[in-house]
Amino acid sequence: MQDFGFVFAGFFVGLVVGLTGVGGGSLMTPILIFFFGVKPYMAVGTDLLFAAFTKAGGTFSFARQRIVPWRVVIALCAGSIPAAGVTLWVLHNMGPSDPAVQKVMTLTLGVALLLTASAMLFKVIRGKQAPVVLAEENLFEATQPRHWALPVLFGAAIGILVTLTSVGAGAIGVTVLMILYPQLPLSRIVAADIAYAVPLTMVAGLGHASLGSVDWSLLGLLLTGSLPGIWLGSRLMHKTPERVIRSILSVLLAWAGSKLVFA
């Protein structure tokens, strides 16, 4: 019966991701912790590979449409991949199941969920202000950050956050990219956010797997539900009130984050 629950959880998260483009790690990790009693370190590790496999499909689709700004992706990875490696090294030395480490992961997860809730509300209010189209001759200028170090530093911060909590590369990433690259259309920002999250979550997930922090059978059940969920959600995307869904999600994530922070 619990196996069916995992498949349904994967379907639900996949459906939300398909409808809104966000919600993967920020929903799956607290669901595993609160509803199924999975240990935080095991939930984070399993969710990281869950995100890597699901976002790889999205990246492939965006790449075929030629809307991925690879210059932005490379700048973000320059900060996120090394930061993920350093964080994994720290976890390896301390042990992910150590009570002190689990406490830090739980607290950080709570803060990340609160930040994600705030970012989703920001997108609900400001999401319509991004440009809709971009001429190819303006792409180089649009992918020029306010300062070259900003995307690298942002990538490093997200790398640490994602490796510790599996949360951060979705709504937070999109919101910050909207600020760093205001001339990029939202479609290209989402494409960049998903594309750079694939190597980051794969590196972090495999690192957690080497620490024994991945439940492979659980991962298979989640993917079994998420793949049809994403397929269905992507086809219902234009028939649902996206802003209402994002607003509800932000409230749920704020509740989960507060529960983790003040537990």
C-alpha positions, 0 to 999 in steps of 0.5 A: 500500500505504501508503494502505491502512495509513493507512486501517487506522490510522484504523480502529484509532484510531476503533475504540479511541475508540468502545470507550473514548471516548479515544485519538484524538490520543494514539494517532494522532499517535505512530502517524503519527510512529513507524510512517509517518515523518510529520514531527511538525509535519505529524502534529500539524496533520493529527491536529487536523483529524482530531479536530475532524471525528470529535468533531463527530459525537460532540458532535452525538449528545450534544447530541441527548441533552441531556447537554452541560453548555454552561456548562462548555464555555463556561468551558473555551473561554474559556481554550483558544481564546485560548491556541490563538491565541497558540500559533499566533502563536508557531508562525507567527513561528518556523515549524513546520518549524524544527528547534528548534520540532520538538524542542519539539513532540516533547518536549511530545508525549512529556510529554503522552503520559506525562500521558495514560497517567497519567490513563488509569490514574487513570480505571481506578482511580477511574472508578467513583466518579463519580455515575451520574445527576443531577437537572436541578434540581441541574445548576447546582450541579454545574456550579459549579467550585471556583473560577471561574478554574480551568476557564479556566486549565485550558482555557488549559493544554490549549489550548497543549498541544493546539495543540502536540501534538494531545494533551491534550483526551481522557484528561487533560481528562476526569480534570481535569474529574472533579476540578473538577466532582465532582458531574457524572456521567461521561457529562456530563463526557465530553460536555463534554470532547468538545464543547469539544474541537471548537472548540479542535481546529478553530481549532488545525487550521485554524491549522496548515493556514494554516502548511502543516502539514496533509496533506489527502490523508492526512486523507481516508484517516484519516477513511475508516477512522475513521468505520466504526471509531467506528461499530463500536466504539460498538456493541461498547462494552458487550461489551468489558473497558474497564478492560483496554483502558484499562490496555493503552493506558496502557502503550503511551502511556507507552512512546511518551511515554518514547521521545519524551522520552528520544530 
